[in-house]
Amino acid sequence: MENLLGYKFQPSNEQILYLLVEKRLNPHFSHHPIKDIVDICSLEPWDLATESKTESEDQVWYFFCEPYYKYRKSNRAHRRTKTGHWKITSRVSQIEARNGLSGIKKILTFYRHGLASKEAITEWVMHEYHVTDDPRYKENLMHATIRKTLVTRFKHMLSEGSLYNVKNLKVVSTTGEYRPLSNQYKIIFLVITSLKRLEEGTVKIPINGFQFVSPNLINLRVNDNTILSDVIGSLCGVGDIEIVGAGWKKRDIKILTDYSVTTKITLWGKLGEMFDPNLYKKDEGPCIVIVTSTTIKKFQVIESSNVNKITFEEEMFLNRMSIEELLEAD
């Protein structure tokens, strides 16, 4: 959206929390016009404009910055620059977002050193946001990987829905794209990894674990395949198997999400063939569908022009009618 004429980046407090969540889950996450900065106090406030990604007539700039503390085991933030310091000048505001997400907002004013109290205060103001509670961090879901050479070793030991005590495994940071979970770590099974099956009732752990994407995060994950998304909704439409491109098979289904938005989900290959549309026709419903590890794309609108005109066959495909529309046509 940064390329749209007239678009102004002015997020709400809730939207800023969701941006911070994405940044915490994925350190490489970026969102225009927010820029990463190691230590904001290494710069004077009047120098921040040159560090920003965009020019602002309102003199408002946004940065991602990790807190820098005075001491290793202290919660006191270091906010001093060479010429002054940032001081909290208002009460801490609580921010409550949807899906149990919450955070705080602090307002700070910049004071110059070496001046009287009234002269030291400046007009430079900083709004500092922190995420205090994210339900997804409480789930402790982790992605486990078993290398191809070790599949036969552990295949007979694992049973879906069972609980295990796992020893001698490797914990590494998650990297790359198409991550099934938004966790910064994953575990890898080794040759020396051992499994011990636990009896039922030993601990209470859900059989299935999901990280359903919120409406605010959907827009942030468009065309970003770093973290895959889980979606849930009420089934409201099932399409037929279609063949597109170089023989690819797909089936489109539509679900109604909890925030009253109809979403189209494309099931490719065997997933589309395995989905039984008769379940939707026979059962009065509602039928709840959970789809895991999806990528999020934005619909593209193709317009014909003298410069890049689409073919007649392509236009017929884009404007094709359903069987019901053909039968009702004059």
Rosetta blueprint (number, residue, H / E / L):
1 M L
2 E L
3 N L
4 L L
5 L L
6 G L
7 Y L
8 K L
9 F L
10 Q L
11 P L
12 S L
13 N H
14 E H
15 Q H
16 I H
17 L H
18 Y H
19 L H
20 L H
21 V H
22 E H
23 K H
24 R H
25 L H
26 N L
27 P L
28 H L
29 F L
30 S L
31 H L
32 H L
33 P L
34 I L
35 K E
36 D E
37 I L
38 V L
39 D L
40 I H
41 C H
42 S H
43 L L
44 E L
45 P H
46 W H
47 D H
48 L H
49 A H
50 T H
51 E H
52 S L
53 K L
54 T L
55 E L
56 S L
57 E L
58 D L
59 Q L
60 V L
61 W L
62 Y L
63 F E
64 F E
65 C L
66 E L
67 P L
68 Y L
69 Y E
70 K L
71 Y L
72 R L
73 K L
74 S L
75 N L
76 R L
77 A E
78 H L
79 R L
80 R E
81 T L
82 K L
83 T L
84 G E
85 H E
86 W E
87 K E
88 I E
89 T L
90 S L
91 R L
92 V L
93 S E
94 Q E
95 I E
96 E E
97 A L
98 R H
99 N H
100 G H
101 L L
102 S E
103 G E
104 I E
105 K E
106 K E
107 I E
108 L E
109 T E
110 F E
111 Y E
112 R E
113 H L
114 G L
115 L L
116 A L
117 S H
118 K H
119 E H
120 A H
121 I E
122 T E
123 E E
124 W E
125 V E
126 M E
127 H E
128 E E
129 Y E
130 H E
131 V E
132 T E
133 D E
134 D L
135 P H
136 R H
137 Y H
138 K H
139 E H
140 N L
141 L L
142 M L
143 H E
144 A E
145 T E
146 I L
147 R L
148 K H
149 T H
150 L H
151 V H
152 T H
153 R H
154 F H
155 K H
156 H H
157 M H
158 L L
159 S L
160 E L
161 G L
162 S L
163 L L
164 Y E
165 N E
166 V E
167 K E
168 N L
169 L L
170 K E
171 V E
172 V E
173 S E
174 T L
175 T L
176 G L
177 E L
178 Y L
179 R E
180 P L
181 L L
182 S L
183 N L
184 Q L
185 Y E
186 K E
187 I E
188 I E
189 F L
190 L L
191 V L
192 I L
193 T L
194 S E
195 L E
196 K E
197 R E
198 L L
199 E L
200 E L
201 G L
202 T L
203 V L
204 K L
205 I L
206 P L
207 I L
208 N L
209 G L
210 F L
211 Q L
212 F E
213 V L
214 S L
215 P H
216 N H
217 L H
218 I H
219 N H
220 L H
221 R L
222 V E
223 N L
224 D L
225 N L
226 T L
227 I E
228 L L
229 S E
230 D E
231 V E
232 I E
233 G E
234 S E
235 L E
236 C E
237 G E
238 V E
239 G L
240 D L
241 I L
242 E E
243 I E
244 V E
245 G L
246 A L
247 G L
248 W E
249 K E
250 K E
251 R E
252 D E
253 I E
254 K E
255 I E
256 L E
257 T L
258 D L
259 Y L
260 S L
261 V L
262 T E
263 T E
264 K E
265 I E
266 T E
267 L E
268 W E
269 G L
270 K H
271 L H
272 G H
273 E H
274 M H
275 F L
276 D L
277 P L
278 N H
279 L H
280 Y H
281 K H
282 K H
283 D L
284 E L
285 G L
286 P L
287 C L
288 I E
289 V E
290 I E
291 V E
292 T E
293 S E
294 T E
295 T L
296 I E
297 K L
298 K L
299 F L
300 Q L
301 V L
302 I L
303 E L
304 S L
305 S L
306 N L
307 V L
308 N L
309 K L
310 I L
311 T L
312 F H
313 E H
314 E H
315 E H
316 M H
317 F H
318 L H
319 N L
320 R L
321 M L
322 S L
323 I H
324 E H
325 E H
326 L H
327 L H
328 E H
329 A L
330 D L
